[in-house]
Amino acid sequence: MWLSSKGLKRGEKKFGNVPTYFVCLNILMYQPVIDHKSKIPLHVQVEEHVRKLIGSEKFKNGAFLPKEVELANRLGVSRNTIRQATNKLENEGLIVRKKGVGTRVAEKKGLFTGLDHWYSFTQEMQEKGIVVTNLSLKVEWVIANETIRNFFSSKADKKILKLSKLKGEASGEPIVYFESYFHPRIGISESDEFDKPLYAMLEAKYGVVVNRSYENISAKLAGSLAKKLNVEPGCAVLFRERFVYDVGDRPVEYNIGYYRSDKFIYSIDIKKG
């Protein structure tokens, strides 16, 4: 609500019809968090801002987020940009929209994932309101095996960037071990920020938008990964093999994951066709 110039106290100055003390307060409250000069797309910056809102005390547990038009005005972007960012968050299950009511933060769920969720593990867990951390991270150039070479259509002597991550709870207890291999076309390097959500980083820095994945899921013994996952060698783990493609249906990433079966559940919701 705008204040009139009536009732100004001694020492106060006016900015138009608004006291300067109010103008300063207003600017402080709505200080932009979006960098229009940045190479990072606006919708990616907005998405990151809304993620922070979702994780804050004020908006957790099903609270309603600011309206679309309010966010657009606060951040200095178009409503289409807000919609582009929130559409992705809705697809991830982080927010729930109701026409005529508003957008609220999705309620926290247990530690499981559906077969239709192929985005990054960190984002999957954010959806559930669960904090995970990188317990170890390694980046190296390796000679790809036959499966990866066939997927990328690369030569036998071509080195591929490999990212290895052990993810787990804040307590240090492991949940899953990942290995990711990236198509050389992308230009990804070992100096990239792999501690951030992978697909968000690929989109922001390289303009690579992942669109679909083909996956194989099976059970395996922990074997040589037992020590890494803090289980017995004879313990069964969930093994997921993932072939990721961009919007042009070009190969982006070959990923394998070994999930502790006592820490993770896959679920599938089947509807009659």
C-alpha positions in Angstrom: 0.0 0.0 0.0 1.4 3.4 -1.0 1.6 6.1 1.6 0.6 9.7 0.9 2.8 12.7 1.7 0.6 13.7 4.7 2.0 13.3 8.1 5.7 13.6 7.3 7.9 14.0 10.3 10.7 16.6 10.5 13.8 15.5 8.5 11.8 13.3 6.1 12.0 13.9 2.4 9.5 13.0 -0.3 10.1 11.0 -3.5 7.1 12.0 -5.5 4.2 11.3 -3.1 6.2 8.7 -1.1 8.4 9.4 1.9 12.1 8.4 1.1 12.2 6.1 4.2 9.4 4.1 2.6 11.0 4.0 -0.8 14.3 2.7 0.6 12.3 0.0 2.5 10.4 -1.0 -0.6 13.6 -1.3 -2.7 15.2 -3.5 0.0 12.2 -5.8 0.3 12.0 -6.3 -3.5 15.7 -6.4 -4.3 16.2 -8.3 -7.5 17.8 -11.8 -7.4 17.9 -12.2 -11.2 20.9 -11.2 -13.1 19.8 -10.1 -16.6 23.4 -9.8 -17.8 24.2 -13.4 -16.8 24.7 -16.2 -19.4 22.5 -18.4 -17.3 19.0 -18.3 -18.8 16.4 -16.3 -16.9 14.1 -19.3 -16.4 17.0 -21.3 -14.9 17.7 -18.4 -12.4 14.0 -18.2 -11.5 13.8 -21.9 -11.1 16.7 -21.8 -8.6 15.1 -18.9 -6.7 11.8 -20.8 -6.4 13.6 -23.9 -5.2 15.1 -21.9 -2.4 11.6 -20.7 -1.5 10.3 -24.2 -1.5 13.1 -25.3 0.9 12.5 -22.3 3.3 10.7 -22.6 6.6 8.0 -20.2 5.4 6.8 -22.3 2.4 7.4 -25.9 3.4 4.7 -28.4 4.3 2.2 -27.4 1.7 2.2 -23.6 2.0 1.2 -21.5 -0.9 3.8 -19.7 -3.0 3.5 -16.1 -4.2 1.3 -15.7 -7.2 2.8 -15.9 -10.7 2.2 -12.1 -11.4 3.7 -11.2 -8.0 6.9 -13.3 -8.7 7.2 -11.8 -12.1 7.0 -8.2 -10.7 9.4 -9.0 -7.9 12.0 -10.6 -10.1 11.7 -8.3 -13.1 10.8 -11.1 -15.6 7.8 -12.0 -17.7 5.1 -14.3 -16.6 6.1 -16.7 -19.4 9.5 -17.0 -17.7 7.9 -17.7 -14.4 5.7 -20.3 -16.0 8.6 -22.0 -17.8 10.5 -22.3 -14.5 7.5 -23.5 -12.4 6.4 -26.0 -15.1 9.6 -27.9 -14.6 9.2 -27.8 -10.8 5.6 -29.1 -11.2 6.8 -31.9 -13.4 9.3 -32.8 -10.7 6.5 -33.0 -8.2 7.9 -30.2 -6.1 4.8 -27.9 -6.4 1.1 -28.5 -6.9 -1.1 -26.1 -8.9 -4.8 -25.7 -8.5 -6.7 -23.4 -10.9 -8.3 -20.5 -9.1 -6.6 -21.5 -5.8 -2.9 -21.1 -6.3 0.4 -23.0 -6.3 1.6 -24.7 -3.1 4.6 -26.7 -2.1 4.1 -30.5 -2.4 4.0 -32.4 0.8 7.0 -34.5 1.7 7.0 -38.1 0.8 9.1 -41.2 1.7 12.3 -42.2 0.0 11.2 -43.9 -3.2 11.1 -43.1 -6.9 8.8 -43.9 -9.7 10.0 -45.4 -13.0 9.0 -42.2 -14.8 11.5 -40.1 -12.9 14.7 -39.8 -14.9 16.1 -36.5 -13.8 19.0 -36.1 -11.4 19.0 -38.1 -8.1 19.6 -34.8 -6.2 16.4 -33.4 -7.7 14.5 -36.6 -7.0 15.4 -36.4 -3.4 14.6 -32.7 -3.2 11.1 -33.6 -4.3 10.8 -35.9 -1.3 12.2 -33.2 1.0 15.2 -35.4 1.7 18.7 -33.9 2.0 21.5 -35.9 0.3 25.1 -35.1 -0.1 28.1 -36.2 -2.1 30.2 -38.5 0.0 32.8 -38.8 -2.8 33.2 -37.4 -6.3 35.7 -38.3 -9.0 36.1 -37.0 -12.6 38.5 -38.7 -15.1 39.0 -39.5 -18.8 38.6 -43.2 -19.6 38.4 -45.5 -22.6 34.7 -46.4 -23.0 33.5 -50.0 -23.0 31.6 -51.5 -25.9 28.1 -50.5 -24.6 29.1 -46.8 -24.3 30.9 -46.8 -27.7 27.8 -48.2 -29.4 25.5 -45.7 -27.7 27.8 -42.7 -28.5 28.9 -44.1 -31.9 32.5 -43.3 -30.8 35.8 -44.8 -31.8 37.5 -47.5 -29.7 40.4 -45.2 -28.7 38.3 -42.2 -27.9 38.5 -41.1 -24.3 35.2 -40.2 -22.6 34.6 -38.1 -19.5 33.6 -40.3 -16.5 31.9 -38.9 -13.4 31.8 -41.1 -10.3 29.6 -40.1 -7.3 28.8 -41.8 -4.0 25.7 -40.1 -2.6 24.3 -40.6 0.9 22.7 -39.1 3.9 24.1 -36.2 5.9 25.1 -38.7 8.5 27.6 -40.3 6.0 25.5 -43.4 5.3 25.7 -44.3 1.6 22.5 -44.6 -0.5 23.7 -45.0 -4.1 26.8 -45.1 -6.2 26.7 -43.6 -9.7 28.9 -43.6 -12.8 28.1 -41.2 -15.6 29.7 -41.0 -19.1 29.1 -38.0 -21.3 29.0 -37.7 -25.1 32.1 -35.8 -26.4 29.9 -33.5 -28.5 28.8 -31.6 -25.4 32.3 -30.4 -24.5 31.9 -31.0 -20.8 35.2 -30.8 -18.9 36.6 -32.0 -15.5 36.5 -28.4 -14.2 32.7 -28.2 -14.4 30.6 -27.9 -11.2 29.6 -31.5 -10.7 28.6 -30.9 -7.1 25.4 -29.2 -8.5 22.4 -31.0 -10.0 23.7 -32.5 -13.2 21.0 -31.8 -15.7 20.5 -28.2 -14.4 24.2 -27.6 -14.9 24.2 -29.1 -18.5 21.2 -26.9 -19.4 22.6 -23.7 -17.9 26.2 -24.0 -19.2 25.9 -26.0 -22.4 22.3 -25.5 -23.4 21.7 -29.3 -23.3 18.1 -30.1 -22.4 17.6 -33.8 -21.6 14.3 -35.0 -22.8 14.0 -38.8 -22.4 15.8 -41.9 -21.1 15.7 -45.6 -21.8 16.4 -47.7 -18.7 17.1 -51.2 -17.6 16.6 -52.2 -14.0 17.8 -55.4 -12.4 19.2 -56.9 -9.2 22.8 -57.6 -8.6 25.1 -58.5 -5.7 27.1 -55.7 -4.2 30.4 -57.5 -4.8 33.3 -55.2 -5.2 31.1 -52.2 -4.4 30.2 -53.6 -1.0 32.7 -51.5 0.9 31.7 -48.3 -0.9 28.0 -48.9 -0.1 28.7 -50.1 3.4 27.0 -53.5 2.9 28.0 -57.1 2.7 29.4 -58.4 -0.6 26.5 -60.9 -0.9 23.9 -58.2 -0.3 21.5 -57.5 -3.2 21.5 -54.0 -4.7 19.2 -52.4 -7.3 21.1 -51.8 -10.6 19.8 -49.2 -13.0 21.3 -48.6 -16.5 20.2 -45.3 -18.1 20.5 -44.0 -21.7 19.8 -40.3 -21.7 18.8 -38.3 -24.9 18.3 -34.6 -25.6 15.4 -32.9 -27.3 16.9 -33.8 -30.7 17.0 -37.4 -29.6 20.8 -37.4 -29.6 22.8 -39.3 -26.9 23.8 -37.2 -23.9 24.7 -39.5 -21.0 25.2 -43.2 -20.2 24.6 -43.7 -16.5 24.7 -46.7 -14.2 23.6 -46.6 -10.5 23.9 -49.1 -7.7 21.2 -48.5 -5.0 21.2 -50.0 -1.6 18.0 -52.1 -1.5 17.5 -51.3 2.2 17.5 -47.6 1.5 15.7 -47.3 -1.8 12.5 -48.5 -3.5 11.3 -48.2 -7.0 7.6 -47.8 -7.6 5.4 -47.9 -10.7 1.8 -46.7 -11.1 0.1 -48.7 -13.8 -3.2 -47.6 -15.3 -5.4 -49.6 -17.5 -5.0 -48.4 -21.1 
